[in-house]
Every structure is written in structure tokens, then in C-alpha cells.
Amino acid sequence: MRTIFEDTALKAEMEESRSRGNERKSTLPILWLIALLFLGGVWGVYRWADSHASVTPPPPPVSLDDPKQTAEAFGKFNRFALDGNWLEAEAMLSTAAKQRLTDERKSLPESLFGKFKDYKLVGAEMTTSIDRSLTGMVREDCIFRFTNDANYTKIEERYIPLTLVIENGKLVIDNWEGVGSEEKKEESGSKAVVNK
């Protein structure tokens, strides 16, 4: 036979187990809700990161030792010359080069191309002749092709060395020995012969 104490203890245990079951039942939806909120938050962060552009890394420091940077600078200048975009080409000149043009009282095409300034420029390419021996300068020979023939049957080629330097954190064209410089040398040479 059972005693009252045993029944009371049994009842208390049953109630306790029921309350634990109810606690478990009420805890389960809360845990599911937390898990769903976590997944929703992760998805939201992913979508935000995916829709925003990543920060672009800063450009490498300007260097004359970097063949890629120097090739881009020479190529850009040659493209501007080829397209006849002389304002952009002059923007790539150093202060000393701009002063040289002012002193010569010539435009860039006149100084660079001399007697070929009125010819049509049909090609501007870099060569493999690169001189990095001078500190703070890179010199490269470029081939410029001209024609004054509408059929392009006669094409004149001239090698013009361009010198690149760093000025104000940019690569700029500092010097050139263009066809105009060659003409000037020929004129001074012929004047010297005439004066003798």
C-alpha cells in the first residue's frame, strides 16, 4: 500500500517532468527563431557585400623602373599623336618641354615632326631600343610613319627618341630629338659651311 507521502512525491515528480517538457517545448521555437534570424542576417550581409563595389587598391607608385608604366606612358603619347589629339599630347609634356616649345615658338607637331608636320601620320610605334642608364630618365626610340600620298604608296619612316621623367607624381615627356631637331642641325651645319 502506498502512503500519502509517496503519492505526493510521485505527483511532484510528474508535475516536474511535465514542466520540464513544457520548458523544452517552449525553448525549441525560440531556438528555431534565433537560427532563422541568424541565417537571415548572414544572407543580408552577403547581399549587401555583393551589391557594393569593393574598394579599389591604390595605384602603384609612379616609377621609371616599371616597364609597364613607362610603356603605357610612351604608348599613350604615341596614340595622342596618331589621333591628332595634340592638346592631350601637350598635357603629357613636362614644364621644361613646354618651355622649350615656347622658346622655339613652335607647336608640338612642328617641333616633333619638322617638315613632316603637314603629312598624315599613319603609324606611331615604340621600338625595343630603351635606355635606362641615366638616373631619373628613360629614353625610347619611337617609329613615326608619315605619308602625303592619298593612296599610301609612299610612306616615310622616322625614328624619334622620346625621354620620360617623373614630374609632380606623373610620368611626362621631357625631351625629344624630333625631325625638327634634325632639320635645325642640318641648317646650322649648312650655315657653317656657307660662312667659311
Secondary structure, 3 states (H helix, E strand, C coil): CCCHHHHHHHHHHHHHHHHHHHHHHHHHHHHHHHHHHHHHHHHHHHHHHHHCCCCCCCCCCCCCCCHHHHHHHHHHHHHHHHHCCHHHHHHCECHHHHHHHHHHCCCHHHHHHHHHCCCEEEEEEEEEEEECCCCCCEEEEEEEEEECCCCCCCCEEEEEEEEEEEECCEEEEEEECCHHHHHHHHHHHHHHHHHC
